[in-house]
Amino acid sequence: MNDSVILIGLLAVPLAGAVLAAALRGRAGVVAATAVSALTLLLAVPLGFDRAPAPTGRGVHPWHAVDLSWVPALQLRLQLGVDGISYPLVLLTALLTLLCCGFLLWQRRDRAHLLAALLLVIEVGILGTFLALNLVLFFLAFEVVLLPMAAVIAGWGGPARRAAALKFALYTLAGSVLLLVGVVAVVVQAKTADLVSLTAQPTLGRTAQLWIFGLFALAFAVKSPLWPLHTWLPDAHTEAPTVGSVILAGVLLKMGTYGLIRVGLGVTPQGAAQFATLLGALAVTAILIGSLVCLRQTELKRLIAYSSVGHMGFVLLGIAAGAAGSAIGVQAALIGNIAHGVLTGLLFFLAGAIKDRAHTGLLGDLGGLRERQPWLAGILGLAALGSLGLPGLAGFWGEAFAVVAAVQLGGTGWLVLAVLAAIGGALTAAYLLRLLRRVSHGPAAPALAGAAEAHVPELVAWAPLVLLALLIGVLPGLVLTASAGAVDALTMGVTP
């Protein structure tokens, strides 16, 4: 199977599957969506093999690529490709979409076929963002996700779902306007939208790079979301259905940080370098504020949602270090992205399962999960320990490398940021251990008294994420191996 078939198929298959799932009614639509998402994952896996030899020099060097004419007058070509930076995120997107469709098979929600169809449309937008090698195509794919995700929240969410969906849409639209201005500015000044050429030899002047990177940073900060533009996230997560929260935290947030790496650092490296210290300061602020807010949270999904603010702060710290010229910083951000996607996705699956049984997410009304639901308690403990950064599990590698990158940059400012980030890591451990104490080891609460034990289909639905969490000590090495050449090419010649 050649590159064109696979890359175009990654977008065409889920899009066709969305139409099929919407046309079929009831369980048949969900079954079709699950089969299509499985096929998409199978298409994504071979992209990591038979790679094209990596040429030397700065810029994007895709392993596999396709370039077809589309709308030449608008600098829009169907340029798709995958490299070491995008490949892990492509796999993560395909895996989480499959798990969410499988989750709907046994959960049996109302209009589940329409929900599954929307998940496939969201997958098209996210995969398009990670695969796009044309800046205009990147923007279009980036925007595809907005309305379907708002519909997921508004159609299947909690009591305040419409307000949460509206807030999500308004924030995201504001970021989209800034991104559009930045994209138009780059295309007009550089006379091309080709990300390969734009990153190989950035032609924009220093002043242009400064203000264009500022636009990109604000736009991607809304999507990530990064402090202080994060306020839509807790409401969206709290009200969204379980599958919506998993996709939102697992991969949709990664579109913002990926954009900062691919477009921000790639197209405007001098602008990124000038903003590096400010980005680092904002990252550390997010880590500390996110952790302190989590220590005061009393609702399970809201606590996990705010934890994303802190974890994405570590990712931003790695990106900031990368903007200052540290390849380790960019690799830390990539590992942090994958680890957060795996573990936070698992945490939201578990939070949904607990709320389905207890009919509440208030920590004060939960307790005794270890006695009444030992399977759930064990998996929750594994996910929480990974998320808090226990050495050998997921969260440790990205957070530790981000701090190491800041220390290696030297200077008083970066050392202070590294120390504060490490303190934030300790606070992360505190609020997640508090979560385990209240939910798993606290006194038995009436809410879980009549809850049924986790059954086989449910455990099977979580199994891939649990397996990844258990093997997470190996996964960072695989991410590093895949991304090493791409990261070196990205940071080549980047100096403040």
C-alpha positions, 0 to 999 in steps of 0.5 A: 500500500503506497503513501498516498493511499494510507495518508488520504485513507486516514482522513477518508475512512473515518469521514465515510464511516461518520456518514455510515454511522449517522445513516444507520440507526441504533446499535448498528451505527455504533458497530459500524463506527467501531469497525471504521475506527479500528480500520483507521488504527490499522492504517496508521500503524504502518506509517512508522515503518519503511521510513524515507531516509532523513535528509540533513538540515533544518525543517520537516523531513516527513517519513511518508508524504503526499502532495496533490494540487487542490486550490492553487490560487489560495496556496492550498494543496493536499500536502499530508505527511508524518514524521517523528513529531506527529506519528505518536499523536496520530497513533494516540488519536486513532487508539482513543477514538477506537476505545471511545466507540467501543465504550459506546457499544456497551454503554448504550446511550440515546442516539449513540450512533450520532455520537459515534458519527461525531467522534469520527468527524472529530477524528478527521479534524485531529488527524488532519491537523497532525498530518497537514504539511500545508499551513492553510490545510492545517488551519482548515483541519484545526477548525473542523473539530470545533462544531462537532465537539461543541455538539457532543457536549451540548447533545450528550452532556450534563445539566449545564451542557449548553452553557459549557458548549457555548463557552467552548465554542466562543473561546475556540472561535476567538483563538481561530480568528488569531490563528487565521490572521497569523496564517494569512500573514505568513502566506502573504509574506513568505509567498508559500503555505508549504510547511516543509519549505517554511520550516527548512529556511524561515524567510520571515523577518525578525519583527514579523516573526515576533508578532506572528508568533504572538498570534500563534501562541495566543491561538494555540494557548486557547486550544491547549488550553494554557493559563490564563486562557483555560477557563473553558476547560473545567466546564467542558470536561465536567459537562461532557459525556465520558467519551467527549472528555476522553477525546477532549483531554486525550488528543484535542488539547494536543492540537494546541501544543502540537501547533506551537511545536510544528508551526510556532517553533518551525515557522517563526523560530526567532519569535519563539526564542524571544518569547521563550522566558515568558512562555516558561513563566506562564507554564510554571504559573499554570503548574502551580495554579492548576495544582493548588486549585486541584487541592480544593476541588470536590468533584471528581471530573472537575479535579481531573480537568484542572489537573490537565492545566498543570500537566499541560503546563509541564508540556509548555515548559518543555516547549519554552525550553525548546524555543530557547534551543533545547532539543531535550525540552521539545522531546519532553513536551512530546513525551508529556503529550502522549503520557497525558493523553494515555493517563488522563484518557484512562482517568476520565474513563474511570471517572465516568464508570464511577459516576455511572455506578454512584450517580455522583462525582462529589468526593464527599459522597464517594469512598470505599471503592477498594472494598466494593469495586476492587478492579476499579480501585486498582486501575484508578490507583495505577492511573493516578500514580502514573499521572502524579509522576511516579518514576517508571510510569507515564507522568515522570518522564515528560515532567522530569525532562522538562525540568532538566531542560530548564536547568540545562539552559542555565541562568537564574531565571531558568533555574528558578522556573525549574525549582518552581516546576519541581514544587508543582510536581510535588503538589501534583502528587499531593492532590492525586494522593488525596483523590485516592484517599477519598475515593478508594481508601476512605470510609465506605459511602452509601453512593457505592453501596449497591454498585455492580462490580466492573464487568468483562466488556468494560474491563476489556474496553480499558485494557489497551490504556491499562496496558500502555500505562503498565508499559509506559517505561518503554513508551518514552524510549519509543517516542524519543527514538521516533522523534529524535531526528525530527526534533534535532532538525526543528531546533537546529540553529534556534537561538534566543 
